[in-house]
């Protein structure tokens, strides 16, 4: 018994599949500011981690102390 395509995929099933694939992109567009802040936070965390990995001698060579690292990264000195 052959079934036609309309019996296999009703419009509601097809529509839900179509829009399910678009939903992440639509959500990303709606929350562009949130995603931007998240990326900025991740960049700051990576910079803090990188600077924290330096020795005290290396930090003093670039004019920083350990206590200044978060402030410098936040303000972008």
Chimera marker file (.cmm) of the C-alpha trace (Angstrom):
<marker_set name="trace">
<marker id="1" x="0.000" y="0.000" z="0.000" r="1" g="1" b="0" radius="0.5"/>
<marker id="2" x="1.470" y="3.263" z="-1.063" r="1" g="1" b="0" radius="0.5"/>
<marker id="3" x="0.883" y="6.348" z="1.003" r="1" g="1" b="0" radius="0.5"/>
<marker id="4" x="1.185" y="9.767" z="-0.430" r="1" g="1" b="0" radius="0.5"/>
<marker id="5" x="3.415" y="12.463" z="0.988" r="1" g="1" b="0" radius="0.5"/>
<marker id="6" x="0.526" y="14.410" z="2.482" r="1" g="1" b="0" radius="0.5"/>
<marker id="7" x="-0.391" y="11.449" z="4.652" r="1" g="1" b="0" radius="0.5"/>
<marker id="8" x="3.192" y="11.032" z="5.878" r="1" g="1" b="0" radius="0.5"/>
<marker id="9" x="3.871" y="14.713" z="6.583" r="1" g="1" b="0" radius="0.5"/>
<marker id="10" x="0.964" y="16.867" z="7.471" r="1" g="1" b="0" radius="0.5"/>
<marker id="11" x="1.474" y="20.617" z="7.336" r="1" g="1" b="0" radius="0.5"/>
<marker id="12" x="1.679" y="20.799" z="11.102" r="1" g="1" b="0" radius="0.5"/>
<marker id="13" x="4.444" y="18.184" z="11.230" r="1" g="1" b="0" radius="0.5"/>
<marker id="14" x="6.333" y="19.795" z="8.371" r="1" g="1" b="0" radius="0.5"/>
<marker id="15" x="5.862" y="23.267" z="9.844" r="1" g="1" b="0" radius="0.5"/>
<marker id="16" x="7.120" y="22.171" z="13.239" r="1" g="1" b="0" radius="0.5"/>
<marker id="17" x="10.194" y="20.596" z="11.648" r="1" g="1" b="0" radius="0.5"/>
<marker id="18" x="10.860" y="23.706" z="9.602" r="1" g="1" b="0" radius="0.5"/>
<marker id="19" x="10.470" y="26.121" z="12.495" r="1" g="1" b="0" radius="0.5"/>
<marker id="20" x="12.348" y="23.888" z="14.932" r="1" g="1" b="0" radius="0.5"/>
<marker id="21" x="15.420" y="24.292" z="12.744" r="1" g="1" b="0" radius="0.5"/>
<marker id="22" x="15.029" y="28.064" z="12.620" r="1" g="1" b="0" radius="0.5"/>
<marker id="23" x="14.334" y="28.562" z="16.309" r="1" g="1" b="0" radius="0.5"/>
<marker id="24" x="17.957" y="28.676" z="17.511" r="1" g="1" b="0" radius="0.5"/>
<marker id="25" x="18.826" y="31.344" z="14.952" r="1" g="1" b="0" radius="0.5"/>
<marker id="26" x="15.741" y="33.377" z="15.779" r="1" g="1" b="0" radius="0.5"/>
<marker id="27" x="16.543" y="33.146" z="19.479" r="1" g="1" b="0" radius="0.5"/>
<marker id="28" x="20.111" y="34.228" z="18.806" r="1" g="1" b="0" radius="0.5"/>
<marker id="29" x="18.885" y="37.278" z="16.928" r="1" g="1" b="0" radius="0.5"/>
<marker id="30" x="16.524" y="38.173" z="19.764" r="1" g="1" b="0" radius="0.5"/>
<marker id="31" x="19.238" y="37.807" z="22.347" r="1" g="1" b="0" radius="0.5"/>
<marker id="32" x="22.127" y="39.325" z="20.447" r="1" g="1" b="0" radius="0.5"/>
<marker id="33" x="22.950" y="41.680" z="23.333" r="1" g="1" b="0" radius="0.5"/>
<marker id="34" x="22.969" y="38.811" z="25.800" r="1" g="1" b="0" radius="0.5"/>
<marker id="35" x="25.247" y="36.757" z="23.574" r="1" g="1" b="0" radius="0.5"/>
<marker id="36" x="27.558" y="39.712" z="23.127" r="1" g="1" b="0" radius="0.5"/>
<marker id="37" x="27.850" y="40.164" z="26.899" r="1" g="1" b="0" radius="0.5"/>
<marker id="38" x="28.481" y="36.439" z="27.304" r="1" g="1" b="0" radius="0.5"/>
<marker id="39" x="31.303" y="36.552" z="24.750" r="1" g="1" b="0" radius="0.5"/>
<marker id="40" x="32.810" y="39.616" z="26.438" r="1" g="1" b="0" radius="0.5"/>
<marker id="41" x="32.691" y="37.811" z="29.804" r="1" g="1" b="0" radius="0.5"/>
<marker id="42" x="34.391" y="34.748" z="28.308" r="1" g="1" b="0" radius="0.5"/>
<marker id="43" x="37.105" y="36.954" z="26.797" r="1" g="1" b="0" radius="0.5"/>
<marker id="44" x="37.688" y="38.693" z="30.141" r="1" g="1" b="0" radius="0.5"/>
<marker id="45" x="37.852" y="35.340" z="31.961" r="1" g="1" b="0" radius="0.5"/>
<marker id="46" x="40.429" y="34.080" z="29.457" r="1" g="1" b="0" radius="0.5"/>
<marker id="47" x="42.528" y="37.231" z="29.907" r="1" g="1" b="0" radius="0.5"/>
<marker id="48" x="42.367" y="36.948" z="33.703" r="1" g="1" b="0" radius="0.5"/>
<marker id="49" x="43.344" y="33.295" z="33.500" r="1" g="1" b="0" radius="0.5"/>
<marker id="50" x="46.260" y="34.053" z="31.184" r="1" g="1" b="0" radius="0.5"/>
<marker id="51" x="47.569" y="36.875" z="33.360" r="1" g="1" b="0" radius="0.5"/>
<marker id="52" x="47.095" y="34.830" z="36.531" r="1" g="1" b="0" radius="0.5"/>
<marker id="53" x="49.325" y="32.157" z="35.039" r="1" g="1" b="0" radius="0.5"/>
<marker id="54" x="52.275" y="34.549" z="34.875" r="1" g="1" b="0" radius="0.5"/>
<marker id="55" x="54.850" y="34.579" z="37.626" r="1" g="1" b="0" radius="0.5"/>
<marker id="56" x="55.153" y="37.541" z="40.000" r="1" g="1" b="0" radius="0.5"/>
<marker id="57" x="58.354" y="38.520" z="38.202" r="1" g="1" b="0" radius="0.5"/>
<marker id="58" x="56.625" y="38.526" z="34.791" r="1" g="1" b="0" radius="0.5"/>
<marker id="59" x="53.741" y="40.560" z="36.189" r="1" g="1" b="0" radius="0.5"/>
<marker id="60" x="56.120" y="43.133" z="37.676" r="1" g="1" b="0" radius="0.5"/>
<marker id="61" x="57.874" y="43.373" z="34.290" r="1" g="1" b="0" radius="0.5"/>
<marker id="62" x="54.611" y="44.577" z="32.747" r="1" g="1" b="0" radius="0.5"/>
<marker id="63" x="53.799" y="46.781" z="35.744" r="1" g="1" b="0" radius="0.5"/>
<marker id="64" x="51.047" y="44.717" z="37.380" r="1" g="1" b="0" radius="0.5"/>
<marker id="65" x="50.402" y="43.040" z="40.680" r="1" g="1" b="0" radius="0.5"/>
<marker id="66" x="48.094" y="40.048" z="41.161" r="1" g="1" b="0" radius="0.5"/>
<marker id="67" x="45.504" y="42.229" z="42.876" r="1" g="1" b="0" radius="0.5"/>
<marker id="68" x="45.327" y="44.542" z="39.843" r="1" g="1" b="0" radius="0.5"/>
<marker id="69" x="44.605" y="41.828" z="37.278" r="1" g="1" b="0" radius="0.5"/>
<marker id="70" x="40.749" y="41.878" z="37.438" r="1" g="1" b="0" radius="0.5"/>
<marker id="71" x="40.630" y="45.688" z="37.494" r="1" g="1" b="0" radius="0.5"/>
<marker id="72" x="43.027" y="46.024" z="34.558" r="1" g="1" b="0" radius="0.5"/>
<marker id="73" x="41.142" y="43.459" z="32.494" r="1" g="1" b="0" radius="0.5"/>
<marker id="74" x="37.778" y="45.100" z="33.233" r="1" g="1" b="0" radius="0.5"/>
<marker id="75" x="38.925" y="48.635" z="32.468" r="1" g="1" b="0" radius="0.5"/>
<marker id="76" x="41.210" y="47.644" z="29.587" r="1" g="1" b="0" radius="0.5"/>
<marker id="77" x="44.237" y="49.632" z="30.688" r="1" g="1" b="0" radius="0.5"/>
<link id1="1" id2="2" r="1" g="1" b="0" radius="0.2"/>
<link id1="2" id2="3" r="1" g="1" b="0" radius="0.2"/>
<link id1="3" id2="4" r="1" g="1" b="0" radius="0.2"/>
<link id1="4" id2="5" r="1" g="1" b="0" radius="0.2"/>
<link id1="5" id2="6" r="1" g="1" b="0" radius="0.2"/>
<link id1="6" id2="7" r="1" g="1" b="0" radius="0.2"/>
<link id1="7" id2="8" r="1" g="1" b="0" radius="0.2"/>
<link id1="8" id2="9" r="1" g="1" b="0" radius="0.2"/>
<link id1="9" id2="10" r="1" g="1" b="0" radius="0.2"/>
<link id1="10" id2="11" r="1" g="1" b="0" radius="0.2"/>
<link id1="11" id2="12" r="1" g="1" b="0" radius="0.2"/>
<link id1="12" id2="13" r="1" g="1" b="0" radius="0.2"/>
<link id1="13" id2="14" r="1" g="1" b="0" radius="0.2"/>
<link id1="14" id2="15" r="1" g="1" b="0" radius="0.2"/>
<link id1="15" id2="16" r="1" g="1" b="0" radius="0.2"/>
<link id1="16" id2="17" r="1" g="1" b="0" radius="0.2"/>
<link id1="17" id2="18" r="1" g="1" b="0" radius="0.2"/>
<link id1="18" id2="19" r="1" g="1" b="0" radius="0.2"/>
<link id1="19" id2="20" r="1" g="1" b="0" radius="0.2"/>
<link id1="20" id2="21" r="1" g="1" b="0" radius="0.2"/>
<link id1="21" id2="22" r="1" g="1" b="0" radius="0.2"/>
<link id1="22" id2="23" r="1" g="1" b="0" radius="0.2"/>
<link id1="23" id2="24" r="1" g="1" b="0" radius="0.2"/>
<link id1="24" id2="25" r="1" g="1" b="0" radius="0.2"/>
<link id1="25" id2="26" r="1" g="1" b="0" radius="0.2"/>
<link id1="26" id2="27" r="1" g="1" b="0" radius="0.2"/>
<link id1="27" id2="28" r="1" g="1" b="0" radius="0.2"/>
<link id1="28" id2="29" r="1" g="1" b="0" radius="0.2"/>
<link id1="29" id2="30" r="1" g="1" b="0" radius="0.2"/>
<link id1="30" id2="31" r="1" g="1" b="0" radius="0.2"/>
<link id1="31" id2="32" r="1" g="1" b="0" radius="0.2"/>
<link id1="32" id2="33" r="1" g="1" b="0" radius="0.2"/>
<link id1="33" id2="34" r="1" g="1" b="0" radius="0.2"/>
<link id1="34" id2="35" r="1" g="1" b="0" radius="0.2"/>
<link id1="35" id2="36" r="1" g="1" b="0" radius="0.2"/>
<link id1="36" id2="37" r="1" g="1" b="0" radius="0.2"/>
<link id1="37" id2="38" r="1" g="1" b="0" radius="0.2"/>
<link id1="38" id2="39" r="1" g="1" b="0" radius="0.2"/>
<link id1="39" id2="40" r="1" g="1" b="0" radius="0.2"/>
<link id1="40" id2="41" r="1" g="1" b="0" radius="0.2"/>
<link id1="41" id2="42" r="1" g="1" b="0" radius="0.2"/>
<link id1="42" id2="43" r="1" g="1" b="0" radius="0.2"/>
<link id1="43" id2="44" r="1" g="1" b="0" radius="0.2"/>
<link id1="44" id2="45" r="1" g="1" b="0" radius="0.2"/>
<link id1="45" id2="46" r="1" g="1" b="0" radius="0.2"/>
<link id1="46" id2="47" r="1" g="1" b="0" radius="0.2"/>
<link id1="47" id2="48" r="1" g="1" b="0" radius="0.2"/>
<link id1="48" id2="49" r="1" g="1" b="0" radius="0.2"/>
<link id1="49" id2="50" r="1" g="1" b="0" radius="0.2"/>
<link id1="50" id2="51" r="1" g="1" b="0" radius="0.2"/>
<link id1="51" id2="52" r="1" g="1" b="0" radius="0.2"/>
<link id1="52" id2="53" r="1" g="1" b="0" radius="0.2"/>
<link id1="53" id2="54" r="1" g="1" b="0" radius="0.2"/>
<link id1="54" id2="55" r="1" g="1" b="0" radius="0.2"/>
<link id1="55" id2="56" r="1" g="1" b="0" radius="0.2"/>
<link id1="56" id2="57" r="1" g="1" b="0" radius="0.2"/>
<link id1="57" id2="58" r="1" g="1" b="0" radius="0.2"/>
<link id1="58" id2="59" r="1" g="1" b="0" radius="0.2"/>
<link id1="59" id2="60" r="1" g="1" b="0" radius="0.2"/>
<link id1="60" id2="61" r="1" g="1" b="0" radius="0.2"/>
<link id1="61" id2="62" r="1" g="1" b="0" radius="0.2"/>
<link id1="62" id2="63" r="1" g="1" b="0" radius="0.2"/>
<link id1="63" id2="64" r="1" g="1" b="0" radius="0.2"/>
<link id1="64" id2="65" r="1" g="1" b="0" radius="0.2"/>
<link id1="65" id2="66" r="1" g="1" b="0" radius="0.2"/>
<link id1="66" id2="67" r="1" g="1" b="0" radius="0.2"/>
<link id1="67" id2="68" r="1" g="1" b="0" radius="0.2"/>
<link id1="68" id2="69" r="1" g="1" b="0" radius="0.2"/>
<link id1="69" id2="70" r="1" g="1" b="0" radius="0.2"/>
<link id1="70" id2="71" r="1" g="1" b="0" radius="0.2"/>
<link id1="71" id2="72" r="1" g="1" b="0" radius="0.2"/>
<link id1="72" id2="73" r="1" g="1" b="0" radius="0.2"/>
<link id1="73" id2="74" r="1" g="1" b="0" radius="0.2"/>
<link id1="74" id2="75" r="1" g="1" b="0" radius="0.2"/>
<link id1="75" id2="76" r="1" g="1" b="0" radius="0.2"/>
<link id1="76" id2="77" r="1" g="1" b="0" radius="0.2"/>
</marker_set>
